[in-house]
Amino acid sequence: MTLITLLLACSLTVGAPLSPHEWHWPLGPPVPQVLRAFSPPATPWGPGHRGVDLAARPGLPVYAAAPGEVSYAGRLAGQGIVAVTHGALRTTYLPVRPAVQKGHSVKAGARIGTVEPSTHCATPCLHWGLLRGDTYLDPLPLVRPQVRLLPHWRAPTSAPDPPAPSAQMDLRDATTAGGGALAGMLFTFTLISLLKFNRNRRPPPPGVIDLTQERRERRLRRVR
């Protein structure tokens, strides 16, 4: 188990990105002002802002944001560019007059050049980009601490007890109860009457004298 744990830790270390404390602003101190934020394009060749613009003045030193290897240092499209590869990530800096050459290893905070005049921004700036492969990313989360709030779980509360029935009945309740009782009495009286009527009409079994019928016949004889 110890060997498996060590191998797993090594594999995670090799594939893990640089920790936040290894990244630095490419300008300053002080922390530069962000003139324009990252705005990725909707399509690979669509319009957008593939990086951030930091306020700077020509001649200001530019530093590597993290340790890595210089993968490009020269001029492209009329402006100086420096690119540094940090494992799976790559940072770009322009317009910069390079102070390093391709293949040089640099540490975090090492000077890689100076800001050049450019028309990229309305005011002098440094365009700082971040890529993973061919995908542009926002470099600001690398240097700005991010606070992640955990969800606030509330303790489960028991359901409120139902209100106790009131000892007093209002007029509507009394009317409903009275109507129900009256209907029940009428139903019971009707049922008893039907049972008596059916019993009186049912002929007695052979050999059994119907006393009620006998009394009725005696009354009729007296009247006659």
C-alpha positions in Angstrom: 0.0 0.0 0.0 2.9 2.4 0.7 4.4 1.8 -2.7 1.0 2.4 -4.4 0.5 5.6 -2.5 4.0 6.9 -3.5 3.4 6.1 -7.2 0.0 7.8 -7.1 1.5 10.9 -5.4 4.3 11.1 -8.0 1.8 10.9 -10.9 -0.4 13.6 -9.5 2.7 15.8 -8.9 3.9 15.4 -12.5 0.4 16.2 -14.0 -0.5 19.0 -11.6 -0.3 22.7 -12.7 1.9 25.2 -11.0 0.7 26.2 -7.6 -0.7 29.7 -7.1 2.4 31.0 -5.2 4.6 30.3 -8.2 2.8 32.8 -10.4 3.6 36.6 -10.5 2.5 39.7 -12.2 4.6 40.4 -15.3 4.9 44.0 -14.2 5.5 45.8 -10.9 5.4 46.1 -8.1 3.0 47.8 -7.6 0.3 45.6 -9.2 -0.5 47.1 -12.6 -3.9 48.4 -13.6 -6.0 46.2 -15.9 -7.0 48.3 -18.8 -8.9 45.6 -20.7 -10.0 42.2 -19.5 -10.0 38.8 -21.2 -12.8 38.3 -23.7 -12.4 34.9 -25.6 -13.7 34.7 -29.1 -16.8 32.6 -29.9 -14.9 30.8 -32.7 -11.2 30.1 -33.2 -10.8 32.9 -35.8 -13.6 35.2 -34.4 -13.2 38.6 -32.8 -12.2 38.8 -29.2 -9.5 39.8 -26.7 -7.1 36.9 -26.2 -5.5 38.1 -23.1 -5.4 41.1 -20.7 -4.0 44.6 -21.2 -2.0 46.0 -18.3 -1.1 49.6 -17.9 2.6 50.2 -18.6 5.0 52.7 -20.0 7.8 52.2 -22.6 11.0 51.0 -21.0 9.3 49.3 -18.1 10.9 45.9 -17.3 8.8 42.8 -18.0 9.2 39.7 -15.9 8.4 36.0 -16.4 5.1 35.1 -14.7 6.4 31.7 -13.7 9.4 29.4 -14.2 9.7 27.9 -17.6 11.5 27.9 -20.9 11.5 30.7 -23.5 9.8 29.2 -26.6 9.8 32.4 -28.7 11.7 35.7 -28.5 11.7 38.0 -31.6 9.6 40.2 -33.7 6.3 39.3 -35.3 4.0 41.5 -37.3 6.2 44.5 -36.5 6.2 44.1 -32.7 8.4 42.3 -30.2 7.0 39.2 -28.6 8.3 36.9 -25.9 6.6 33.5 -25.1 7.5 31.3 -22.1 6.3 27.7 -21.8 5.4 26.4 -18.4 4.6 22.7 -18.9 1.2 22.5 -20.4 0.7 26.3 -20.3 2.3 29.1 -22.2 2.4 32.8 -21.5 2.9 35.6 -24.1 4.1 39.1 -23.6 3.9 42.0 -26.2 5.0 44.5 -27.2 8.3 43.6 -25.6 12.0 44.2 -26.6 13.3 40.7 -25.7 16.2 40.4 -23.2 16.3 36.6 -23.6 16.6 34.1 -26.4 14.7 31.0 -27.4 15.6 28.0 -25.3 16.6 29.9 -22.2 15.3 28.7 -18.9 13.9 31.5 -16.7 12.7 31.6 -13.1 9.6 33.3 -11.9 10.2 37.0 -11.8 13.2 36.9 -14.1 13.5 39.9 -16.4 12.7 38.9 -20.0 12.5 42.3 -21.7 11.2 45.8 -21.7 7.9 47.4 -22.8 8.0 48.9 -26.3 5.8 51.7 -27.7 2.8 50.2 -29.6 -0.6 51.1 -30.9 -2.2 48.0 -29.4 -3.8 50.1 -26.7 -5.0 53.7 -26.6 -2.4 54.3 -23.8 0.9 52.4 -23.4 0.2 48.8 -22.2 1.5 45.3 -22.0 -0.6 42.6 -23.5 -0.4 39.4 -21.4 -1.7 36.2 -22.8 -2.1 32.6 -21.6 -2.6 29.5 -23.7 -3.1 25.8 -23.1 -2.3 24.2 -26.5 -4.2 26.4 -28.9 -6.9 27.5 -26.4 -6.6 31.0 -24.9 -7.3 31.3 -21.2 -7.6 34.2 -18.8 -4.3 34.8 -17.0 -5.6 36.9 -14.2 -6.8 33.9 -12.0 -3.1 32.9 -11.9 -2.2 36.0 -9.8 -5.4 37.0 -8.2 -6.4 34.9 -5.2 -9.8 33.3 -5.7 -12.1 32.8 -2.7 -14.4 29.9 -3.0 -17.4 30.0 -0.6 -18.7 26.7 0.6 -22.5 26.2 0.5 -24.2 27.1 3.8 -26.1 24.0 4.9 -28.9 24.6 7.3 -29.7 22.1 10.0 -33.0 20.2 9.1 -35.9 21.6 11.1 -38.9 19.5 12.1 -42.2 20.4 10.5 -44.3 22.8 12.6 -47.0 21.1 14.7 -50.5 21.6 13.3 -52.5 24.3 15.2 -54.7 22.9 18.0 -58.4 22.9 17.2 -60.2 25.8 18.7 -62.6 25.1 21.5 -65.1 27.5 20.1 -67.1 26.8 16.9 -68.1 29.6 14.7 -71.5 30.0 13.1 -70.5 28.1 9.9 -69.2 25.1 11.8 -72.3 25.0 14.0 -74.6 25.2 11.0 -72.7 22.4 9.2 -72.8 20.2 12.3 -76.6 20.8 12.9 -77.4 20.0 9.2 -75.5 16.8 9.3 -77.2 15.7 12.5 -80.7 16.4 11.1 -79.9 14.5 7.9 -78.7 11.5 9.9 -81.9 11.5 12.0 -84.1 11.7 8.9 -82.2 8.8 7.3 -82.5 6.7 10.5 -86.2 7.4 10.8 -86.9 6.5 7.2 -84.9 3.3 7.4 -86.8 2.1 10.5 -90.2 2.9 8.9 -89.3 0.9 5.8 -88.2 -2.0 7.9 -91.5 -2.0 9.9 -93.5 -1.7 6.7 -91.8 -4.6 5.1 -92.1 -6.7 8.3 -95.8 -6.0 8.5 -96.4 -7.0 4.9 -94.5 -10.2 5.2 -96.9 -13.2 5.7 -96.3 -15.1 8.9 -95.0 -18.7 8.7 -97.6 -21.5 8.7 -98.9 -22.3 12.2 -97.9 -18.8 13.6 -100.7 -16.4 14.6 -100.2 -12.8 13.7 -101.3 -11.0 16.8 -101.4 -7.6 15.1 -103.6 -8.9 12.4 -105.8 -10.7 15.0 -106.4 -7.4 17.0 -107.2 -5.6 13.7 -109.9 -8.2 12.8 -111.4 -8.1 16.3 -111.8 -4.3 16.1 -113.5 -4.6 12.8 -116.0 -7.2 14.2 -116.9 -4.9 17.1 -117.5 -2.1 14.8 -119.8 -4.2 12.6 
